[in-house]
Amino acid sequence: MASTDTVTHRQRRPSVGAPLVDIQGGVQPPGISRPKHKRTFTGFGAGEIKSVEASIPEPQREAWRKHQVDGFQDKDGFEREVVRHVETTLARSMFNCDESAAYAATSLAFRDRLILEWNRTQQRQTFADSKRLYYLSLEFLMGRALDNAMLNIGRKDMAKAGLAELGFRIEDVIQQEHDAALGNGGLGRLAACFLDSLASLNYPAWGYGLRYRYGIFKQEIIDGYQVEVPDYWLDFNPWEFPRHDVTVDIQFYGGVRKSVNSNGKTISHWEGGEVVKAVAYDVPIPGYMTPSTNNLRLWSSKAASGEFDFQKFNSGDYESSVADQQRAETISAVLYPNDNLERGKELRLKQQYFWVAASLYDIVRRFKKSKRPWREFPDQVAIQLNDTHPTLAIVELQRILIDLEGLEWDEAWNIVTNTFGYTNHTVLPEALEKWSVPLIQHLLPRHLQIIYDINLFFLQSVERKFPDNRELLGRVSIIEESQPKMVRMAFLAIVGSHKVNGVAELHSDLIKTTIFKDFVTIFGPDKFTNVTNGITPRRWLHQANPRLSELITKTTGTNDFLTDLDELNKIELHVDDPEFRKEWAAIKHANKVRLAELIKTSTGVTVDPSALFDVQVKRIHEYKRQQLNIFGVIHRYLTLKAMSPEERRKQQKRVSIFGGKAAPGYWMAKQIIHLVNSVGNVVNNDADIGDLLKVVFLEDYNVSKAEIIVPASDISEHISTAGTEASGTSNMKFVLNGGLIIGTCDGANIEITREIGENNIFLFGNLAEEVDDLRHAHTYGSHTIDPDLNKVFQEIEKGTFGSTQDFAALISAVRDHGDYYLVSDDFHAYIETQSLIDDAYRNQEEWLTKCITSVSRMGFFSSDRCITEYADTIWNIEALPVVDREY
């Protein structure tokens, strides 16, 4: 046991200055959307519902209360619900109920219970009539819903016992669920963690996104190459509720007509064009051990004219009779369509406008039921833009207020700017979204007019404040004077929001001193803040690593850490307890065995669980530097090959595990995947090497795979070029599960180091402030390639890992084209640090101490802390008190 009896809570500062998730590069995502009129009746306002309730005769109310449905409360009740759903909903029986049917019935039983709480939560929020948050994100990477629902409701053990009595293993049932294909990377996973925390903390909040039929794509590795195939995940989805009465007509194309009303005011009318119908699908989001169940509303696209044109069909024109429907449904078909082609760009812009327009129509409709004056809109509504994709919401709200509601420009713009907050996720200028003026003119003619007016008034205010500074006006203009002219969406998001936040301290500081420096000069530093990202411990410890969660609960006597992650610091008291350490090590080994089984079944490669598991799983991108990792693996392989058998026996066994998707149009990222697989093909079949080194690429990386990979890692790689990763959240997940990090001084790595201590993380590489000078020297001075890296290149060029042509571009990017991501500059330090990791891992007792200590100090990185900061400093919303039910 440690010598002290108590652990003092260290002073906590809020994070101060950073945006949100995974950076976009060649994989850059889409951008905007908007609606029209026409809507069916959907619920009452706070005042209306009370008078409606009072008008219902008492006998009717009594009959309703008498027969009100309640969810199952015990194991027998759960079994009864499962059997009922198998026999009635699924029309099966005991004799033909397989695991997929058991999954369906179990999900429906939990869904029924959730929807009761969802209804009560919405009623509670309607009665409270308080300010509500609307979180707009183009991605929500939710992962599997059943396991999460069982854990949050606190009924997993009951379900496990009930399913066992019915003849099923709960693990097999959970495995039947497809991951919801609503996102790609950290941006979407952060949004999912935020929804979990908002519900768990009882904040009134809705998420708004798109209901992709195919998500991004299912990744298959064929002959070492990434191949994209459709990921149709909606064949059975019990977690969504179609709201066919909640529809919005969304307009595209057309033109703008101006008229003058009786007061002499000029009115703009957007007319003509094409109309697409948005249909709402609701997904309940349960809070942890609280009755609060919030809503995620996803929009699906349909043709406004119906399924097909009967006249064309009857006249034999079968293909064009369904053309409208096919064109409309394409909008919500695929996440991030390849925008290498002009038609792809138009589809992305359509997606973005479709989604934000439908969402804003919904938000405005809900506000108007309150009968409040428009000036109170920001007191009732907070809208957060998760990156630049939803930025057109700013323009759309301004259009609604001035064109449809008749407000004056200044009053409307004041409402808009006090409503929106913008989270930035990148410091890379090339990843800041831009749309061409001709494209917006074609697709959204009225919005382009409003964007030009916003820019005019903004630049006039800048000119008044900074006269005679023409260069400044050009730098901050929302319209980029290029060929063609472009609309800078990040600039529009800044101008239209009252707060801009980064997602890690370094990131927030960098955006204020680099890409948004001029806006800090114009608006002052107070408009820019930081909220360091966090993760939900419910999914990323309790669900992903249940045995570790149980050990922590048993050791500390409470599971309060699941709602207050700072409580983890109690386990530092037990860092020297032999029994605790032994159990901790056993859990890690069991997690590695589980991952080894996944590797064997999915790749055919056998790995030794006693080896050091070195993991890099994330979106494949040059700035994340998977190429640095695989070059390092080749160097390790060459070093081992050069040794005598006696020397090799003294070396640390290692398994290098990669995973992640490359954007369909990002050719260089796909080459990195091909190189990893080609190296693995050589190394894994080299008899001299044996188990000393294995290289594995796990295809189709997603949340469910992450829940197996993360708890099994010994070391994880977060090695982006300093100053390029906004924050990262996978780094937090790995440390929370008892793995250590090799990383650069980038993103949240810096704050993780501050929390867990420099002795418990392996940092290397150049610092962010050195990057520009190094890049300049590469371009205009001497650029010497690291000699060890040169040997790696020579081996690739010899054809050791396949056709030399395949990987020439990866080498050329470093050798001939300026090495923008500083692979050569950091290579020596990277190799040396990996050697230090080998040495540290050999001392398993010391390694275990590092792991336990790191976990105990991860309290800061909870998404609950994150959401509380947003609520207090940006959204100005309050949690609602809830009536305790039996949990």
Helices and strands as residue ranges (DSSP letters): H 46-55, H 58-66, H 75-84, I 85-89, H 99-128, E 132-136, H 145-153, H 156-165, H 170-174, H 186-200, E 205-210, E 218-222, E 225-229, E 241-252, E 255-260, E 266-271, E 274-286, E 293-303, H 310-314, H 318-321, H 323-330, H 342-368, G 374-376, H 377-380, E 381-386, H 392-399, I 400-404, H 409-419, E 420-423, G 429-431, E 434-436, H 437-443, H 445-465, H 470-476, E 479-480, E 486-488, H 489-495, E 499-502, H 505-513, H 517-523, G 525-527, E 528-530, H 537-537, I 538-543, H 546-556, G 560-562, G 565-574, H 578-603, E 612-617, G 622-624, H 626-641, H 645-649, E 654-659, H 667-683, G 690-692, E 693-698, H 703-709, G 710-712, E 715-718, H 730-736, E 740-743, H 749-756, G 758-760, E 762-763, H 768-780, H 787-797, G 804-807, H 808-815, H 823-842, H 844-856, G 859-861, H 863-870, I 871-875
